Amino acid sequence: MADAPGTAGSRRAAVGGGLALAAAIVAFGFVGSRLLGVVRTVVIANAFGASPELDAYNVAFRIPDLIFQVLAGATLGSAFIPVFARKFEREGPPAAWLLASRVLNLVVLATAALCLVAFLLAPILVPAIAPGLGDDLGRSEELTGRSVELTRIMLASTLLFAASGMLTGMLNGRERFLPPALAPMLYNLGIIFGAVVLADRWGVNGLAFGVVLGAGMHLGVQVPGVIREGFRYRPTLGWADPAVREVGRLMAPRVVGLAAAQLNFVVTGFFASKVGASAISNMTYAWLLAGLPLALFGMALSTAVFPRLAGQVARDELDALNETVSRVLRLIMFLTVPAALGLAMLREPAVVTLLERGAFTRSDSLMTAAALGWYCLGIVPQAGIEIHSRGFYALGDTRTPVALAVLAVAVNLALGALLWQPFGVRGLAFAVGAASWVEWLALYALFVRRTGWGPWPELAGIARIALAGAIMCAALAAVTSLAEPATWRGYAGLAVLGTATGAGTFAAAAAALKVEELQAFVGRIRGADR
């Protein structure tokens, strides 16, 4: 039956408005969290620089984070939300909330079991993932022991995050984004409190206590939200529930995929520990800075749109799915391409301006900037992976993204092994970026084949964005070649001037090239003024 006059357009407008609001809330959370993350990074750099103790902390972070990402991340992202959304659509709230309780209980129990194993085996696991920790300083035994202690402290945060991650999945599944948007901000505040207050008494252990505190606040802020939505906890596992089994079936390959993604960090840390003192911490600083545009644009938009993609598949609206993925991909490219290129061009001014104070030295700035420049190579493909992988998850296909994530680990491992000795942190960061391009291009091609979507107009739009980015780089190269800052103020001034020049040049080039995303943005502003 045809829509009444105006109905289809109104529906598209409502859908677009809902997506815009959801994206705005998620972006608020990501922006707030990442800004606080920058503050957290600055505070840690000021207090600890790139010290061997901070290397021990960064190594210790890997094991708890791996457990959380693999279990909770696999559940709420690709497995739980689509099944939960379908339950609401077809069977109503009681059945959906019962499923939520059962999956929550299973995830928390599985996480607790893995945390116990990791606690007991920490003295074996830590030297396995960072065999060179402290070797060049003659402090291997001391720093490995400290890292074991920190690992055991932070395992408590993993259990809290497992529960909190499930609450995030419930709220996102109901398209309620504000509490999950606030949660990462509170997490960062906990770590900042640990660095500023607790570290005075307990040193780097204070950071670990701050992680646990932040994880507790991450959980606590979401509890009222799920209660308001109607969730009532049920102490049941429901092994025989077909929906629980479906979540498990969807989750299984995603566990492998997320483990593969986390192994990229482990691989980088493994080789970085061999590069020498401070390499682990400086690469961590570089990754945190490179992750800022990725989180603000790629993750924020993909997270906001995923429940809608799942709903479109549940209603058999494949064309709508393709259109949504294409629209979000173009917007992500419009935002991440200039951000990645600009950050690469202004890497040293950015690092010096943000981090070089207190215990963070000029040599730390140079090493961090060297890694950051090559990490920027991976920002665009990693953002593309965010949206295309969610397209596959919405279709119920978790195997394809998993297989390609494993391929990316293999590429990263091979390149890391070849490049860490001759190129140090530069080679390791390049390996991550190159592996990301391999993964995304393959994922993109397979998504097009799976859905039958014609990508050529989409690719033409991305090509125009890339050309605008190249013009921006030429302008930034001219600006940076004329500047030779020698002080912090000089670097800060160059960072501000470069950012303004890059943004203005990219906008002008995008306008001249008639990039649709810029035209749409200008159109919205003009519409708001009327």
PyMOL commands that set and color helices and strands:
alter all, ss='L'
color gray80, all
select helices_A, chain A and resi 7-48+52-90+93-129+135-137+140-173+178-202+204-220+223-229+242-275+279-314+318-345+347-355+362-394+399-451+456-482+488-512+516-529
alter helices_A, ss='H'
color red, helices_A
deselect
rebuild
show_as cartoon
